[in-house]
Amino acid sequence: MLRLLIDENFNQRILRGLRLRVPALDVVVVQETVMQGLHDPLLLHEAAVLQRVLVTHDLKTIPRYAYARVAAGDPMPGIIALPDDLPIGQAIEQLYTVVECIEEHELANQVLYLPL
């Protein structure tokens, strides 16, 4: 199962729905940690240190910084990027599918955009 890091501005209703579908979900929420307020490059560094896939609504800057890490040869465990206007039910289902079907190593150095 994927180990997730939930970005600070991620819709918590989606996360609650995902937790209902996957009670054993291994997740860290940025806003509940000292990572709150970190700039994107530092957050991606922390995701790599923690070996967690970052889940975000930030479709503009996070992918750019993620690919910069990859180009620099730095570790990048993966990004799951969802538009913030994706309906909540669809977002939950999409994340559920990804969490249940993808192994951690499969997202390394990748940005996966949802919906699939």
N, C-alpha and C positions, 0 to 999 in steps of 0.2 A: 504494500500500500504506500502511496506517496506520502511523504512528510511535507506538510504545507506551512508556509509563512503567509499570513493574510495581511495585505497592505493596509496601511493606516486608514485610508478612505474607502475601503471596500464595504459594500452594502451588507450590514450585519444580518439582515433578514435572509439573505442568501446563505450566509454561514449557518444560521440557526436551522434552516431547512436542510442543509447538507448534513449537519450533525444529527438531525432526526433520522435521516436515511442511513448514515454511517456512524453509529454510536462510538465505535472504536477509532474514529478519525484522529490522526496524529497532527495536531494543528497548534501553531503559535500565532497569536494576534499581536501585530506590531504595537498597537496602542495600549497594550497591557504590559509592555516591556520598556526597558531603557532605550530601545530603538526608536521610540516615538519621536517624530520630528527630524529624523535623519534625512539628509539629502539622498536622492536616488542612488548615486554611485556608492555611498557608504552602506545604504540598505542592501544593495546587491552584494557587496562584500560580506556583510553579516549573513545573508542567505547562503552564501558559499561556505562560510565558516561553519554554519549550523547544518549544512547539507540539506537545505529545505527549498522546495519549489515555491517561488513567489507567486501568489494569486493577486491580480490587480485589475483595476478598471482603467489604469493609466496606459492608454494606447499610444501616447505620443512620446514621452520621454523614457519610460522604463525600457521598452524594447531597444531604443537607440543606445542606451547605456549598457544594456545586456550584450548587444552585439559588439560594442567597443571592448567589453571584458573578453569576449571570445577572441576578437582580433588581436588583443594584447597577450593572449595565451593564459589569461587568468581563469580560474574555475568558475563555472556558471551552471548551477544545478537545474536551471530551467525556469521558464515563466509561463503562467497560464494567464492570458489577457482576455478579459470580457468587456464588451462595451457596457457602459452603465445604464443604457436604455434597453438592454436585453430583458424581456419579461422575467420576473423572479422565478416562476415555476420552470421556465425553460433553462434559466441559468443553473438552477439546482440540478435538474436532470442532466445537463451537459457536464457539470462538475462531477456528479455522481458517476457517470460513465467513465470519465477520465480517471478519477481516483480508483475505481474498481478495476479498470482494464489496462492501465499503463504502469509499467515498472519505473522506479526512480531513474535508472540509468538511461531510459528511453527519451527523457526530456533534457538530458545534459546538453548544454550549449544550444538549446532550442527555445523559440517562443511559439507557444501553441495558442492560436487565436480561436476563441469560441464565439458563436456557435460553430460546430464542426461542419 
